[in-house]
Amino acid sequence: QVQLVESGGGLVQAGGSLRLSCAASGITFRLYTMGWFRQAPGKQRELVATISSNGSTDYLDSVKGRFIISRNNGRNTVHLQMNSLKPEDTAVYLCARRSGGVYGAWGQGTQVTVSS
């Protein structure tokens, strides 16, 4: 059974940093592209960053240069380093596994709140 557990969220002032982590179990982690999504109240869930099985990364335009996604295949974890945070980054952040071209196996999410 696939399980993803996010952690690392919190309250931070604008300009600050947070590092999110997602621990995966029940899958051969190294084989999968992983993604970080976020969902703010009243808004659609959006894909923030992805990292492929070979380490290639991609980012939402609004976070390029501020966020860094990384993975540790030995520990089955994926991280999102978030720097220069803005109030508009406030959301619940979730990680997901890509399989068959779609993302699923969602974790419960971790709340990130950026105060101005």
N, C-alpha and C positions, 0 to 999 in steps of 0.2 A: 504494500500500500504506500503510495507516494505521500510524503508529508513535507511541507515547507513551513519553516518557522522564522518569522522576521523579528528583528530586535534592533535597538539603537535609536529609536525615535525619541523625541522630546521637544521641549520648548527652548528656543534660541532666539537671540536678537538678530535683526537684519545685519548681514555682513559676517555672521558667524558660520561655524561648520558643524556638521554631524557626519557620523559614519554608520551607515546601516549595514546589517548583516542578515543573511538568509541561510539557514542550515537546512540541508536537504537529506532526506532518508527514503529508503525504499526504491531508489532508482540507481542506475549506473550513471552517476552524475556527470562524469567526464564526457559522455557521449552527446550531451544535450546543449543546445542554445538556451541560455537563461535570460530572463528579462526582468527589469524593474518597471512597474507601473505606478501611477498615482491617481487618486480620485479625490477631488475637492467637492465639498457640499454643492449640490445642484449642477455639477458638471460631469461630463462623460469621463470615463476612465481613459487615461492616455499613457502611451508607451514612452517611458523616459529614457531608457538605455537598454541595450542588449549586448551580450557577449556570447560569441559562438564557441563551439567545442575547441576550435583551434586558437581562440583568444582574440578574434577580430571583434571590434566594438563599433557601436553606432549610437548616436544620441539624438534626442529631441533638440531642435535648433535652439530653443530657449535655455537649454542647460549646457550647451557646448562651451567648453572652456571653464566651466565651474564644477561639473560633476565628473567623476571617474568611476567606471565600473571595473571590477576585477573579480577573479575567481581563484579559489584554491582547491584543485581537484583532489588533493590528498586529504583535505578536511571536508570535502563536499559542501563548500560554502561559496557564496557569491556576495560581494560587498558593493556598496555605493557610497563613495566619498563625496560629500556635498559641501562645497565651499562657496563663499560669497552669497550666502542664502538671502533670498528676498521674500517679502510677505506673500507674494504670489506662488511661492513654492509650498505653501501650507496645504497639506493634504494627508490622506492615509496612503502610505506607500506599501506596495505589495510586490512580492516576487512570484514568478511563474516559470514553468518549464515549457519549452516549445517542443511539441511532438506532432508529427503529421501536418506541419504547417500552421498549427494553431497553438495558442498559449492556454495552459490549463494547470490543474493541480494547484490552485491558489492557496497561499497562506492566509492567515487572519489579518495581516497588515500591521503596520506600526505608524502611529500618529506623529507627524512632523508639524510643528507650529512655529512660524517665524513672526516675531513681533516687530513692529516698525519703531 
